[in-house]
Amino acid sequence: MSANTADIDVSNPEQALDLGNIRRLLQRMEDSIIFSLIERAQYRSNAAVYKPNHEQLGKFRLHQLLSVGSTGCLGDWFIYQTECLHSQVRRYDHPTEFSFFGPLPEPLLAKSDQREQVLAPVPADARVNKRLLELYRSKMIPSICEDGDDGNYGSTAVQDVHVLQTMSTRIYYGLFVAESKFRSERATAEALIKDRDSEGLMAFITKPEVEARNVQRVILKAKTFSQNIANQAKAADESNPTYKVNPEHVGALFRDYIMPLTKDVEVAYLLARLEKVETGPGE
């Protein structure tokens, strides 16, 4: 159970580590993220959704939230309840799915098979969902949503879950990028890992020209997906288009937050690639 990866067998190295497949999946994930941001932008920032210790949740729910690492806000409650449900159908068995909160309920469904693990164990340092959650609320929401309160707290929280899960999947798909790079340039990667050279590993995985092209593609997609069409007959001649969400801001979200988090995940994963790492609850 994972967004946008249904046609790839992630237990098959030839499929999962093929850079063409990875590139295609990442571009599909861009679409999902952009559409989800457009949907979130229809609501105001609604800061009340993120206010700690939301009284209407009641003492029991607040205690439950605080025990899994939450601030007790309404938004966290929606995330946690969604994750509890998804955990029971084994969403977090997928190698690029990590929860924002934990522990979560044990799965109800039996494993369908014993799949080969293409990735090495993912260290705790490579789990960045708490950082993503903070950046989303403090940086991304103000850039795409009109400030204020429209009272649509439930709809806001539901859409936040979709945005965050989609972004998270895209970020952790960088694990396959890192593994592919490791296997294709093993000698270089091992030397950097043994030297604990984080900066060298960051340079090893970074291609500035590719990142620049990716950001421009995201901006073009955001323009295409979010343009307001007042009159279908005039759509092709629209000289002063307006958009449901600022395309440049969407591009900036990828450039300033999603891509850097992805690369942080990749570097942390590579630093532990030669070790035997015990896995634990996602963060």
Secondary structure, 3 states (H helix, E strand, C coil): CCCCCCCCCCCCHHHHCCHHHHHHHHHHHHHHHHHHHHHHCCCCCCHHHHCCCCHHHHHHHHHHHHHCCCCCCHHHHHHHHHHHHHHHCCHHHCCCCCCCCCCCCCCCCCCCCCCCCCCCCCCHHHCCHHHHHHHHHHHHHHHHCCCCCCCCHHHHHHHHHHHHHHHHHHHHCHHHHHHHHHHHCHHHHHHHHHCCCHHHHHHHHCCHHHHHHHHHHHHHHHHHHHECCCCHHHHHHCCCCCECCCHHHHHHHHHHHHHHHHHHHHHHHHHCCCCCCCCCCCC
